[in-house]
Amino acid sequence: MSWKDVIEGKQGDEVLLNGNEAIARGAIETGVCFAASYPGSPTTEIIETLARIPASEIYTEWSVNEIVSLEGAAAASFAGLRAMCVMKSDGLNVAFDFLTSMNLGGCKGGLVVTVADDPQGHSSVKEYDARYLAKAAMVPVLEPSSVEEAKDMTRLAFELSERIKGPVLLRSVTRIAHSRGLVKLGEPLREKRTAFFPAGECFLTKTVFHMKARDRVGKAALVLEECGLNFAEGPEQAETAIFCSGTSLLYAREAINMLGLRDEIKLVRVGTTYPLPEYFILSHLKGVKNVIFAEEVRPFLEEGVMLLYARKSTNKVRFFGKISGDVAGTRGPSCGEMNVDIILQALANVKDIQYHIPGYPRNKIAEIEAMIPPREYAMCPGCPHRASFWAVKTAIAVDGRDCIVAGDIGCYCLGAWDTGFNLFDTLHCMGAGPSIAGGLSKLGRFGLKRPALTFVGDSTFYHAVIPGLINGHYSGSDFMCIVLDNGVTAMTGHQPHPGTGITVQGMPVSKIRIEDIVRGFGVTCEIADPFDSNHVAEKICFLLREPGLKVLILRQECALVARRRERQKRKVYVDQSLCRGDTCGCGRFCTSVWGCPGNIWDQAAGKAAIDEAVCAGCGVCASLCPVGAIIVEGVD
């Protein structure tokens, strides 16, 4: 499969796509004209796919943050064009102010907000359930259960948006976004729309429009009752039913088949979780004695169905779900991903049956799990952030005042774990670090004697850091902000940002330099190379003692980007005649303390070694070796 299948595939073709590509194809088939996003796993492939289409047909951009991307997409909708805004669940918090405002005034062209939740936090610092924010904003929610449904629901989302004259949220999750499945392609919309925003037409946020937003939700409910996205499988008169949404449909099917209960269990898939299809749900509650809920992450569907039952149903039903604690994983209910085992356990308890995983006796499962080695969070070999963290750790030790370190979100959030030397004292959302450090710096009058320092990334700087720095300078804060500039939005797949000098289509544009912005509002700003560890540590020690707000940019290209461009031509190796092994007294610094995956311990020789297949050639370990046993050749 290639991106050409997504863009150029013909009606009736069956192609293997991942969920993000399927959503992109659905947008193409429905005639989307404008697509904007801030990079955030697990959604990035949607924009990267659409960006391959000529800009004359679809305008795409990586925006500086999610609220900006939604505002731009809404503008296209106001002019009658179909538009999509894409973000991960955390980004919906950033865009929420505008979403709740513009929904009151409505829109014209189809406006779809595609949000991917990340149950289990695979690429996020927390789990989230975007459905609650959508409900608070009075925005309808569609939830695909498979890759093919992701395409089909994208099409329906645009059509529904235009019917109700308001935005629609398409809720994906990691297992949809990054799974692959066969997708039957439809015919792309041939109608080419012209942007039209006539004089006198207004889209305004006013309190009086609150009723209009509520009316749109009611209209959407009527449409969704008949849309075909809600269905049931299994015996109509079953005493036990599983109500599910999203990927939980697939887990529930598998669990029912494994237990041989296809003739006893009714499976009810609710694909439109807000507003709920009330008549559909009530029809499948009739005659049912037990209802099990399967969904990710919070009991959103469960709460809605139980409230509906309390209002309108008369038969006696027992509910088993996250609220009751009957549907829960190893971390408890309302936490983590749904899986087949969780549903198996719930079904077995309700039906009072015994089960085990075929081929795996219960006493063997624990033995198998014990054989799986633990895996630490790790940075890429040669990552400049590791060098930055070491320099800061060294400087804090030399400074002697036990500096408080406020972290931020990105690759460098690993500063909160062993791989980042457990450096961070706080870690929250994007842009929080500078404001927290600024707040801490005001507490000396109340007895706090520890200085404050914060880390931010280059993409994060443009996204959310500038207001915090402006506030810190304006209010006379005293802290140090270190910008880890690796030249790309690394964590989400190396997308460009305003400092890279290219657009999502690869077109060159003027760079907006971080140092120019910082110096523009009168703040001290210096630049250093994190691979020059000792120099950086000295500079940090000096700046920590300087009063006021200070910014230090540690600039070094992302190791993966550098390697792909073949710019790293340095060879690093250990001179075995110099390495003293355990007798050196360094405590195996290069392999245990420094912890780069490229540094290994040769057990037979009792000395350090370099894994050339992994080493990125940064050479920092060489500068830190106390006996000079690590050699770097080919230094630029």
Sequence and secondary structure as in RCSB ss.txt:
>XXXX:A:sequence
MSWKDVIEGKQGDEVLLNGNEAIARGAIETGVCFAASYPGSPTTEIIETLARIPASEIYTEWSVNEIVSLEGAAA
ASFAGLRAMCVMKSDGLNVAFDFLTSMNLGGCKGGLVVTVADDPQGHSSVKEYDARYLAKAAMVPVLEPSSVEEA
KDMTRLAFELSERIKGPVLLRSVTRIAHSRGLVKLGEPLREKRTAFFPAGECFLTKTVFHMKARDRVGKAALVLE
ECGLNFAEGPEQAETAIFCSGTSLLYAREAINMLGLRDEIKLVRVGTTYPLPEYFILSHLKGVKNVIFAEEVRPF
LEEGVMLLYARKSTNKVRFFGKISGDVAGTRGPSCGEMNVDIILQALANVKDIQYHIPGYPRNKIAEIEAMIPPR
EYAMCPGCPHRASFWAVKTAIAVDGRDCIVAGDIGCYCLGAWDTGFNLFDTLHCMGAGPSIAGGLSKLGRFGLKR
PALTFVGDSTFYHAVIPGLINGHYSGSDFMCIVLDNGVTAMTGHQPHPGTGITVQGMPVSKIRIEDIVRGFGVTC
EIADPFDSNHVAEKICFLLREPGLKVLILRQECALVARRRERQKRKVYVDQSLCRGDTCGCGRFCTSVWGCPGNI
WDQAAGKAAIDEAVCAGCGVCASLCPVGAIIVEGVD
>XXXX:A:secstr
  HHHHHH  TT EEEEEHHHHHHHHHHHTT  EEEE   TTSTHHHHHHTTS TTT EEEE SSHHHHHHHHHH
HHHTT  EEEEEEHHHHHHHHHHHHHHHHH  SS EEEEEEE TT SSSSS   HHHHHHHTT  EE  SSHHHH
HHHHHHHHHHHHHHTS EEEEEEHHHHT EEEEE              TT      GGGHHHHHHHHHHHHHHHH
TSS  EEES TT SEEEEE TTHHHHHHHHHHHTT TTTEEEEE S  BS  HHHHHHHHTT SEEEEE SSSSH
HHHHHHHHHHHH  S  EEESTTTTSS BTTBTTSS   HHHHHHHHHHHHT     TT  HHHHHHHHHHS   
     TT HHHHHHHHHHHHHHHH S  EEE  SSGGGGGGSGGGTT  SB  STTHHHHHHHHHGGGGGGT   
 EEEEEEHHHIIIIIHHHHHHHHHTT   EEEEEE SSBTTTT B  TTTSB TT  B     HHHHHHHTT EE
EEE TTSHHHHHHHHHHHHHSSS EEEEEE   HHHHHHTT    EEEE TTT  GGGSSS SIIIIIS  TTEE
EETTTTEEEE TTT     HHHHH TT  EEEES  
